[in-house]
Amino acid sequence: MAQDPLSLAKLIASRICHDLISPVGAIANGMELVALTGADITPEFELISDSVAGANARIKFYRIALGMSSADQKLGRSEIGAILRAFYNGTRLTCAWEVQDDCRRTEVQAAFLALLCVASALPTGGQLTVEHDSGTWNIFAQANLVRADEALWASLTSGITPEALEPADVQFAMLPECASTLERRVRFEIADNSLLISF
């Protein structure tokens, strides 16, 4: 049986993240060892260290958001929180993960994709909040400026991916499919200073 395009894309993303996480992690460990030797921490050293930490955070986030997920696997609140803090560190966005319990990785994947969708409409940054209540996930954003692409956002409910989709917008194609595997439908609300995605 031929692999469906979305599953193939997830496999590719998983492979890339898997192959990158080890060398990037090794660089991070090397930086820590150098720091332990008592060597001078120069601005150049700090720049490299921060860049490695940022790359590591992005790989971990994208591995969950874009890679293969198993409904049998769960992620803990502390692990998710650490990934999100590192991912948004140094950006104009902050994210509060208000879900107390461990979550199925497939649900976390959909939530991460929703975060990417919301963030794309916040050019000046904002506050993101993720909640899970009575079986419904809510990803909420508060910002001074909301600029949402109508065609992209419409695709979340129609399931029809816009033509010539840009790589930066792949989350809009993936979220409806991931929500469907969870037997959910994506809904959204857009206001002048806020956004909400629910599934």
Secondary structure by P-SEA (a helix, b strand, c coil): ccccaaaaaaaaaaaaaaaaaaaaaaaaaaaaaaaaacccccaaaaaaaaaaaaaaaaaaaaaaacccccccccccaaaaaaaaaaaaccccbbbbbcccccccaaaaaaaaaaaaaaaaacccbbbbbbbbcccbbbbbbbccbbbbcaaaaaacccccccccccccccccccaaaaaaaacbbbbbcccccbbbbcc
